[in-house]
């Protein structure tokens, strides 16, 4: 298991929320191997690499991509996010995004005027 892969406890929670019932899944990979596909999707989302660069230990990149797309179109990820948010709200654990965006020094405010100088260049006043 790699650093970012799902733990056994995380997989048990997630497995119950995924649409992988044998009667509804059709043909393809058996549900037992969905854990590696989910780990491949998480790896790709975490790293931001192209789908073709997903390590082969997670399975075929094309299978991982198709599963991600099919579940995206079916709304599985939205349902999963809402359900996990409800579960996490009960547990008292919260995650806050601490993304910051730095602005250029001239975006700090104040009046900045450009005035022509004798050399033809503009000076800030």
Legacy VTK file of the C-alpha trace (Angstrom):
# vtk DataFile Version 3.0
C-alpha trace
ASCII
DATASET POLYDATA
POINTS 125 float
0.000 0.000 0.000
1.346 3.422 -0.941
1.349 6.534 1.200
-1.848 8.003 -0.278
-3.833 4.782 -0.644
-7.025 4.172 1.291
-6.675 2.513 4.671
-8.859 -0.480 5.543
-11.186 1.692 7.654
-11.520 4.304 4.883
-12.243 1.610 2.313
-14.983 0.058 4.468
-16.780 3.429 4.659
-16.274 4.199 0.980
-17.209 0.728 -0.266
-20.682 1.026 1.243
-21.275 4.286 -0.670
-20.168 3.160 -4.135
-22.553 1.769 -6.786
-20.857 -1.601 -7.193
-23.680 -4.051 -6.540
-23.213 -7.117 -8.777
-26.696 -6.827 -10.285
-26.139 -3.191 -11.322
-22.522 -3.186 -12.417
-22.832 -5.017 -15.738
-19.707 -6.503 -17.267
-16.160 -5.629 -16.372
-13.900 -5.705 -13.376
-15.255 -7.530 -10.305
-16.103 -5.330 -7.286
-13.176 -6.739 -5.262
-10.747 -4.821 -7.481
-12.530 -1.479 -7.203
-10.288 -0.474 -4.312
-7.251 -0.300 -6.592
-9.243 1.708 -9.138
-10.321 4.194 -6.459
-6.703 4.437 -5.282
-5.673 5.126 -8.899
-8.281 7.889 -9.203
-7.117 9.417 -5.919
-3.478 9.195 -7.047
-4.272 11.013 -10.286
-6.326 13.722 -8.540
-3.659 14.197 -5.874
-0.750 14.444 -8.329
-2.469 16.196 -11.233
-0.665 13.963 -13.713
-2.204 12.879 -17.025
-4.403 9.779 -16.876
-1.851 7.795 -18.899
0.724 8.336 -16.132
-1.290 6.532 -13.434
1.024 3.772 -12.115
0.207 0.300 -13.458
-0.152 -1.080 -9.914
-3.612 0.566 -9.829
-4.704 -1.129 -13.045
-5.127 0.058 -16.612
-5.175 3.851 -16.870
-8.040 3.580 -19.353
-10.176 1.546 -16.938
-9.486 4.055 -14.167
-10.352 6.980 -16.449
-13.564 5.367 -17.741
-14.741 4.553 -14.210
-14.037 8.128 -13.103
-15.947 9.554 -16.084
-18.896 7.158 -15.747
-19.296 7.923 -12.047
-18.877 11.661 -12.697
-21.683 11.639 -15.262
-23.891 9.576 -12.921
-23.373 12.020 -10.022
-21.678 9.447 -7.800
-18.906 11.820 -6.677
-21.375 14.544 -5.635
-23.462 12.059 -3.659
-20.313 10.646 -2.101
-19.083 14.117 -1.070
-22.408 15.033 0.543
-22.650 11.727 2.404
-19.062 11.910 3.657
-19.612 15.524 4.759
-22.621 14.404 6.806
-20.614 11.556 8.351
-17.693 13.846 9.153
-19.994 16.508 10.663
-21.117 13.952 13.238
-17.550 12.968 14.114
-16.339 16.488 14.883
-13.497 16.371 12.329
-13.384 19.238 9.855
-11.134 20.200 6.990
-10.598 23.789 5.980
-8.886 24.781 2.757
-6.044 27.157 3.535
-5.299 28.187 -0.023
-3.915 31.696 -0.311
-3.434 33.890 -3.313
-0.707 36.475 -3.264
-1.266 39.676 -5.172
1.299 41.929 -6.774
2.554 44.741 -4.556
0.796 47.326 -6.722
-2.531 45.593 -6.055
-2.382 46.632 -2.406
-4.523 49.695 -3.027
-3.915 53.392 -2.955
-3.825 55.798 -5.830
-1.170 55.107 -8.406
-0.859 57.616 -11.210
1.381 57.417 -14.251
2.990 60.679 -15.290
5.234 61.231 -18.307
8.815 62.182 -17.523
11.246 64.241 -19.593
12.796 61.060 -20.990
9.425 59.881 -22.291
9.093 57.128 -19.683
6.199 57.000 -17.262
6.806 57.402 -13.550
4.503 56.351 -10.754
3.546 59.081 -8.341
LINES 1 126
125 0 1 2 3 4 5 6 7 8 9 10 11 12 13 14 15 16 17 18 19 20 21 22 23 24 25 26 27 28 29 30 31 32 33 34 35 36 37 38 39 40 41 42 43 44 45 46 47 48 49 50 51 52 53 54 55 56 57 58 59 60 61 62 63 64 65 66 67 68 69 70 71 72 73 74 75 76 77 78 79 80 81 82 83 84 85 86 87 88 89 90 91 92 93 94 95 96 97 98 99 100 101 102 103 104 105 106 107 108 109 110 111 112 113 114 115 116 117 118 119 120 121 122 123 124
